[in-house]
Structures are given as C-alpha cells and as structure tokens.
C-alpha cells in the first residue's frame, strides 16, 4: 500500500475517532448509532440526507439553541431544570444523540428515545417571573423547539452542503421531520418551508432577552472544547452558527456575527464540512 494511502486512512480514522468521542459518551456506554433501513425514515428520505452531515448539524444545532432560548419558557426550563452551567457539552451531546437515534435507529430505538423525552418533559414545569406557568410538554412550546431545529438544520445544510436544494425537497424535509414533532406532542407542526417561516413570524412577538438569556448564551458560546484537537473546529462552527442566525435573532442576542469575516467563516466551515464528508465516506 502506498504511503499516501496509509496517511489518508490514518487521517480518516483520527477524524472519525474525534467525532465519535464528542458525540458518544463512553462513560454511559454509548456507541455510534447504526443506520437502520427499518426506522422512522429510511435511506431515501430527505431527513437521512440532511441529518447525516456532522458539520452542518453542529452548526444548525448551536443556532437552534440560540433561537430556542429566546422563548421565556424554554429559557426557564433550561435555567430551572438542567445542569447546563457545568455540562453544556453533555446537553449538546444528548440532543445530538436524540436526533441520531430518531433519524437513523430502528423503529423500536426511535420510539423508546421519544418516550424517554416525553417522560422527562412531564417533570419540567414551573413559573415565569411574571407568574405565568410553563410546562415542557406544552404543545406550542414543543412546536417552537421543533421549528427552530428544523429551520436551523436545513439552512445549515443548504449553506454548506446543497446550495441548490429545491423548494420541493425543502418542503419534503419539513413534512418528514414533522413525524418527530407529532410524536413528541407538538402543535402546530409546520410541514413546509412556508409554514415554518409563518410559525416563527407568529411567535416572534413573544420572544424576550434578559440577563439569564445572555448568561446561557455566553456559557454556550464560550464553553471550552473537549480537547485541543477539536478547539479550532468548535470555534469555527460556533461562529458559523451565529452567522446562520436570522439578523433579528442576532440583534436580540446582541451578537454582531462574523461581520467582515463572514466569507472566511463560511469558507473555513465549508472546508471542514467537506473534509468530514470525505472522512466518513466509505
């Protein structure tokens, strides 16, 4: 075997190992999710196409969290009922694993993951500062969490993987991903790009930013990388996530975005995305 081939295989193995270490908690016995053709979606689905890209899902996932926390009830649930201050990486990992299991696992695995989340949601409830009660299993709150994820995942995919994605395929993505939202109890559920954009516009007047929002966003964006090898990748993808946000969301957070550096952020993130696809390609 040629030295170049050996070097390429070594690099691929190293990249795959780093990704698996970040997204699978070995202390909990987690292993990479095996793609199953008899799950909720399948190899021909748009969900498989979009959710299988490591870099764009990371960018979209962080952008989704920044959008979600603008909702007072989502923020309260995180603030009152999670250990985000000391385990933000764990929160990101659990969310990523849920997406992976429901997207690629067997039907039984996906349904078990959904049932586990539904059970957790029944215990996440409290009262906002103005006295308004909140509950994580509120259908409208679940709809906000879902639509921000769907839009962010899809927009990251379009920007860094498939700029020419047709509107029909975008609509099909929302229609497919709606199965997870429906199983979790969300309502209303967008089943097209237009419905998703309309729902976000409808819910925008209820979004807020306060000291707690800024604190959670700071902890998210300033969290240390799990190791030195991942640090440059994390810094770039987090910048790409801020860049992916709608301008109105960046203004609410007080984030300027990469500004004049946006072309460099997009070029660098695109390069990382291409490299990761190369590493995971059979």
N, C-alpha and C positions, 0 to 999 in steps of 0.2 A: 504494500500500500504506500502511496506517495506521501511525503511529509506534509504537503499542503492538505491532503485529505484527513490525515491524523489531526492536524491543528484545527481544522474545521469541526471535526467530530468532538474534540476536546472543548472547543468554544461553545458548541451547541449544548453539550452536556452541562457545562458550567452555568449557562443562561437558564436552562430548564431547571436545574437544581435551585438556583436563586429564587425563581418564581414559585416553585413548589414550596420552598421553605417559608416564603412570605405568606402564601395563601392557605397553607395547611398547617394546623397546629399539631406538631408531633407529640406534644405533651398530652394531648387529648386523643391520641391515636388516629388522627385524621390522615387520610390518604387522598391523592388526587381523584376527582370524580371521573369514573369511566363512562364514556359516551354510550348510551343505550338507545337503540333504534325504537324500542317499545315504550318510550317515555311520554311525556305530555305533548311533545312537539315532533321531532324527528329530523333526519338528515336533510330533507328537502325544505325545511321551514326557514323563514327569514330570521327567526329567533336564533336558530343554530348559527347562522351566518354572522349575525351581529354580536351575539354574546360570547363567541369563541375567540375574540381578539383581546389579548391580555392588555395591551397598552390603551386601546380606546375604552375598554371597560373601566380601567383605573381612572382615566381622565373623566369619563362620564360619571363614575361613581362619586368622585370627590365633588364635582359640580352639582350633582343631585343632592348631596348632603348640605351644601351651602344654600341651595334653594329651599330644601325642606325645613331648615332651622329658622327661616323667615316666618314660618307659621307659629304663632304663640303656643299652640297646644303641642305641636311637635317638639318645640324647644323645651317646654315644661316637662314632657315625658322623658327627654334625654337628661335634663337637669335633675329631675327628682328621682329617676328610677334606673340610672345607669352609672357605671364606673368609668365614664368617658375620660375623666381627668387623668386617671392612671393607666388606662387601657384603650386609647383611641385606636391603636392598631388592631386590637382584638375586635373592636366594634366593626371596623372596616373588613376584617377577615371574615367575621360571621355573616355580614351582609353579602360579601362576595361568594361565600360558600352556599348560602341560600339560593342565590341566583344560579350558581353552577349546578346544584342538585336538582332544582326545579326545572332547569333548562335541559340538562343532559342525563340526569339519573333515570333509573327505571321509574315506572309509574308509582310503584309502591314507595320508593325512596322519596319521590317528589311529594306525594300525598302525606307522608309522615313528616316531612320538613314543614309543609304548610300547616298541618295540625299542631305541630310544636309551636310555631309562631302565633297561631290563633290562641293557643292556651296562654302564652306569655302575655299577649295583648289584653286578656281578661283581667290581669292583675295590675296593669299600668293605667292608673287613673288618679285624679287629683283635682286641685282647684287653682285657677289662674289668679294673678294678683288682684284682678278686678272682681273676683268672686265667681267667675264663670267655671263650671265644672268641665273637665275634659276626660276623655277615655280613649285609649289607643285603638279600641275596636269600633270607634265611631266611623261609620261608612264614609262620611265625607272627608274625614281626616286621612283615612286609608287611601281615598281617591287622590288626595294631594301628594301623598308619598309615592303612589304609583305613577302618576303623570309626570312628576319631576324626574323619576328614574327613567321612564320610557323615553322622554324627550332628550334627556342628557345622554343616555346610552346611544340613542340613534344619531344624535347630532355629532357626537364624537366619532362614531363610525363613518358618517358621511364625510367629515372633515379630514380624517386621517386614513381612511381605507377605501371609500367608494364615493367620491365626489359626484359621480354621475348617477347615483341611485335614483331610480324612477319614483315618481309620486305613488304609483300603484304599489310598488314594493314597500314604500314607507307606510302606506295605509295598511298593508297586509301585516307588517310588523306590529302595529298597534292592535290590530284585530287578534293576532296570535297571542301577544303578551297579555291581552285582556283576560285570558284564562286564569292567570295567576291572581290578578286583582279580584276577579269574581270569586275565586276560591277563598281568598282572604276576607271577603265581605265588603269590598269597596263599592261605593255608589256615589255619584255616577262614574261610569267607566268609559273613557274615550276609546273608540275603535277605529279612529282615523287620525291623520295629522291635523285636519281642521278641527275635529272635536277636542283634541288635546290642547291646541292653541286657544280654543274658546274657553275651556275649563280653566286654564291658567289665567287668562284675562279676567274671568269671572271671580276668581279667588284672590287676585292681587290686592283689592282694597282692604282685605283682612290681614295682610301681612304686616309685620312690625319688626323693628330693630331696637334693642335696648342693650344695656351693659352686659346682660347674660348672653345675648346673641353674639356680641363682639368677643366675649370670652371663649365661647365654644368654637367660633370660627378661628380664633387665634390658636387655640390648642390643636385644632385640626391641621391648620396650615403650617404650624411651627413644630409639629411633632418630630422627634428625631427619627432618622432612618434606622431600620433594624440592624444594618451593618454598613460599613464603608463602601462596599461594592454597590449597594442599592442607592446610596445617597444621591449621586448625580441624577439617576433615573427618577427618583422621587421628587427632587427639586424641579426638574423639568416638567414632569407630568402634573405636578400641583400648579405650576404656572400656566400650563395648558388648560387646566380645569377652570382657573379664574378667567382666562381668556375666552373659554367656551360659554361662560355665563351671559345671559342677556344683559345689555347695558344697564337696564333699570335695576337688576339684581346687584350688579357691581356697585352702583351708586348707593343702594340701600346699605350694603356692607361697608361702604367707604373704601372699596378696593379700586385702585387705579388700573389694575391689569398690567400686562407687559408693555402697553403703550408702543413706543417706537421699536421696542424689542420684539413685538409680536411676530414679525416674519421669522426671526431667529428661533423663537419658541416653537413656532409651527414647523419650521424646517427640522429642528432637532427632534421634536416629538415624532414627526413623520419618519425620521431615520430610525428612531428607537422602535417604532411600530413595525417597520419593515424588517428590522433585524430580529425582532421577536417572532414574527411570522416565519422567517427563514429557520429559526431555531426549532420551532415546533412542527415544521413541515416534515412529513415522513421522508 
